[in-house]
């Protein structure tokens, strides 16, 4: 009965790459070979140590609910990892284990975004953030950025776009879809502006560890009142395990844990115990090897896209995406991506998923498949583009 459905539900957009992936699965079921460069899901999978720990856990642990904030050994392990990686000390009561980063973002927005308020974020940006805010009757206020701003907000832009309804700023670094890493000094300036205006800084750090030639500090070391989102999905390769974490002040974490008790009960128990193995030295060494492989994939794809006629004026410094300007090839990247899938069986994500800022010009490519498959995709795209321009 659509007439009885809320305006809230009807105004939430579909996640367009998921629609493409659904169609890709249908094509694969028909026996077609599909090259996946759409979803932000590396092909590596969880580390063997994590899988082994899961098997052991199934034999030895009763998979009951855990505390909403997560099992204490995992909260401690995350705090230890934080200290080792950033040289910054936090305590386990500053960590909240979540059912994926999505749950963390929902909890953070629910804590600080009042009904009718808005949150500043870059355009382009991860699309679900807008929908999370809509769900709690707040709004995203999109700030157009491009390669000249390295696709990131600045303190000047925050000052310019802040209004009486703004409750905070969301930064993602490295960012989806652009792979852009914010300059640490600029992040400090943004934090100062947000604090002066009485707002909250939320920083999405789920791609930390996946940077190439640059490192980035954690925002909590810059602003003790910031809320940081992280995840086991990207650097740790555990997408389907649905596990993430929040870092914040102990008071903020306690408030979000209260909401988590009601909304989620707890993060998946098996995933929590298994994730303890992700912090072992052999696993970290494996993740660093994968980082090197991703950098090689980035370089291969970047050069190939440029040869095909895409424009990428700034090399992405992190994550595993290239946000390519396709305006010399099409004036409708949404239709172009669907045609690419149907005719060449290559999945890429149209810019329309990521905002309004010249979205029709852009396509996001995820280098989350092997170098051989990237070469195959480039060859298929070359033939596809040749047919389109013939």
N, C-alpha and C positions, 0 to 999 in steps of 0.2 A: 504494500500500500504506500506508494511514493508520497502521497499527499500528507501522510502522517510522519514522514521522516524529517528529521531536524534540518534546518538550514545549515547547521554546522557540518553535518555529514555530507550534504549535497555540495558544499563548497570545498570540500577536501578533494584535491586533484588526485588522479591516479599517478602512480610512479611509472613513468613511461617506459623506462628500461625494463621493468617487470613485464609490461605488455609485450615488448619485443622478445624477451626471454621465453614467455609463454608460447609465442608463435615459433620461435626457434626450436623449442621442444617438439612442437607438432611436426615441423619439417624433419627433425632428426628421427622421429617415429616413422616417417615415410621412407627412411633409408638415406636421406641426404646428409652430407658431411658439412657440419656447421662450425665455423671458426668463431669462437667467443672472445670478443673484445669489448663487451658491454658491461657486465657486472663487475663491481669492485671486489672480486673474489679470486685471490691467487690460486694457481693450480697445484701448489705444493702440498696443501693439507696440513694437518697437525703433525708435530714432530713425533717420531716413533716413540720417544720416551713418554709423551703424553698419552698416546694410544695404549702403550703397555700399562701405564698407571690406571687407565680406565678399566682395563681387563682385571687388574688386581683389585681395584675398588669394587667391582661387581661381585667378586668372590668374598670380600672381607668386610664391606661396609653396608649397613642397612640404609637404603636410599630414602630416608625420611626427609621431611622439610628440615631446612637449617634455619638459623637465625636470619632475619630479613637482611641484616647487614653483611651476611656472609660468614663462612666458617672462620674462626679466629686464626688458624694457621695460614689461610690465604690472605687475610688482611695484613698479617705480619709479613708475609712474603712480598706482598706488593709494596709495603712500606720499606722493606729492605732493598728491593729492586730500585725504588725511587731514590734512595740514598746513594746506591752504587752508581746509578746512571747520571744523576744530576748533581751529586754532592750536596743534596739538600735534605734535611732531616724532617720527616713527618712521623706521626705515631699511628698505630692501627686504628685508633678511634677517629682519625681523619680520613679513613678509607671506607667506602661503601661498595660492596660487590653487587653488581646489577645484572639483570637478565639481558645482556648485550648493552652496547652504548646507547641504543635507542631508548631503553628504559632509563638510563642515566640522564639523557637529554630531557625526557618527559619529567623526571623528578626535579631536575634543576629549574626548568621553566615553571613548573608548578610552584616551586618555592618562591620565586622572585618576580614572576610576571603576573600582575593583577589583571582581572577582567578589564578589557578596554585599553590596556597599555600596549606599547609596541617595543620591539627589540630590534636594534640596528644590526644588520648583517650585510655582507658583501653580495653583490649580484654580478657574477654568478656564484651560486652556493649550493650545497647539498639540499635537495628539494624537501626532504622530510622535515627539516627544521621548521619550515613555514607551516606545515600541517600540524606539527606538535603544538605550536602556538595557537593555531586556529581551534584546536580541540579544547583548549582551556580558555577560550573566548578572549585571547590576546591576538596580536598581529605581528607579523614580520614587517619591518620597514626596510626595504631593499635599497642599498646604496650602490649605484652603478660604478664599477671599476673595470679597468682594462689592463693591458700589459704595461702601460705607462706608470700605473700604480702597483705593478706586480700583482694585480688581482687581489690586493689586500686593502683593508681599511687603513686609514691614517688618523692621527689625533685631529688633524685639521678637518677631515671629513666627518669625524664623530661630532666635533663642535658644530659643523655646518648643518648636519641632519638631525641633531638632537632636538626634541621638542618637549612640550609640557607633558606628553603622554609616554615618553620614553622611559623605560625602567632599566635598560641595560644594553650591553653590546655582546654579540657572539662573534668570536674570532675562531677560525679553523686554520691550523698551521701544523703540518702541511695541509693544503686545502684540497677538497674535492669540489669541482672537477679539474682544477688548474694545476695542482701539484705545487702551488706557490707557498713559500715559507716566509713568514713575516720577519722583518728585521727586529732583533731583540730590543734595540733602542726605541723603535717605534712602538713596540708593545708596551714598554715602560711608559711612554708618553700617553698612549691610549688609556692605560690603567689609571694614570694620574687624572686625566680628564673625567673618566667615569666616576672615580671616587669623589672628585670635587662636585660632581652633579648629584651625588647621592645614589648612584646606580650600582649595578652589579656587572662584573666582567665574567662571562662564561667562555672558556677556551676549549675547543675540541682538539685534543691531542692524539686522536686514535691512530694517526699515521706517524707518530714519533717512533724513531728507530729506522724509518724508511726515508732517509735523506741521503743525498749524494754529493759529498764534498762540503756540506755545511752541517752544522749542528744547531739545535735550538733549545734554549732553556725551557723548563716548565714554568707556566704562568704563576703557579702558586709560590714560586721563589721570588717573583716580582711583586705580586699582590697577595698578601695573606688572606684577603677576603674573596679572592677569586674562587670560582668553581671550575674544576678541571674534569673533562670527560676523557676516559681512555677505554681500551678494548683489547680483548684477546684475539680479535678477528683478523687484524691486518699484519702487524709485525710477527705475531705468534701463529698466524695461519689457522685460526680456529673458528672460522665463520659460522658453521652450523652448530657449534657448541653453545652459542648464545650466552656469552659471558663478557662482562665489562666491569668497569669500576669508576667511581667518582672519588675525587680528592677535594677536600675543602676544610674549613674550620670545623672543629669538633662539634660546635653548636649547629652549624648548617647540616653536617652529616646526620646528627641526631634527629633533626626535623625531617630530613628526607627519608631516613630509615622508618620513621613513623608512617609516612605515606607509602613506602614500599611494603610495609606489613599489610596494608589494605589493598594495594593494587596488584602486587606480585607474589605475596607470601615469602618467596625466596627465589634466588637464582637457582638454576638446575644443579642439584646436589652432585650428580656424577661429574658434571663439568668442573665444579669447584675443586673437588679432590684431584681430578686429573690435571688441572691447571698448575698445581703445585710443581709438577715435573717440568713445566715450561721455563722455570727459573734456574734449572740445573745448568752447570757450565757447558755440558755437551750440547744441550738444546740451544743455549745462547750462541754457541759457535756455529751451529747449523743455521740459525736465523741470520747471522752475519754473512754467511756464505750466500744465503738467498738474497740478501740485500745487494751483494755484488752482482748476482745474476740479474736482478731487476734493473740495475743501472745499465748493464749491457743490453738488455731488452729495450730500455728507454732509448738508448743511443741508436739502436738499429731501427726502431719504429720512427723516431724523429727524422732521421735522414730519409727514410722511405716515404714518409708523408710529404716532406718538402719536395721530393722528386715528382710526386703525383700532382702537385699544384696546391697543396694546403700551405697556409701561412702560420708559422709558430714563431712569433718575434722574440719570445723569452723561453729559454730552456727550463722546464720544470725542475725544481730542486728536490722534490720529495713526492711521497705517495707512489702511485703507479698509473698515472693518467697523463695524457696529452690532450689539451683542449685546443683543437685545431680550427683555424678560420677557413671555412670551406667556401667563402663568398666568390672565389674565382671559378668554382665548380657548380654552385647552386645558389639560388636565393630562397630555398626552402629546405633546410637541413632535416626537418622532421620527415617530410616525404622522401627525401634522399636516403635516409637511414632505413626506412621501410623498404624502399626499392632495392637497396644494397642487400638486405636480408633475403628478400624474395628471389632476386636474380643472381646474386653471387654467394649467398649463404654465409655472409659475414655480419656479425652483430656489433653495432656501435650505437652510442647513445646520442640522441639529438640534443642540441643546446636548450630546447624548450623545457627539458627537465629541470634546468638549473636557474631559471629566472626569466626576466624580461629584457635584459640588457643585450640587444642585438642577437638574441638567442637563435634566430633563424639562420644566422651565419655560421654557427659553430657545431662541431661534432666532438664528443669526447671518446677517445680511444683508451681502453685499459690494456696495459701490457702485462696481463696476468696469465698469459699462455706462453708456451715455449718459443724460442727463437725460430725454430722451423715452422711453427704455426703462424708466427708473425710474418715470415717471408711468404707463406702461402696466402695469407690475407692480403698482403701488399700486391701479390701477383693477381689475385682475383679482383681487387679494386682497380688495378691498372686496366684490366680488360673491361670491367664495368664502366669506368670513366670513358674509355675509348668508344664503347658502344653508345654512351649517352651523348658524346660530342660528334659522333659520325654524321 
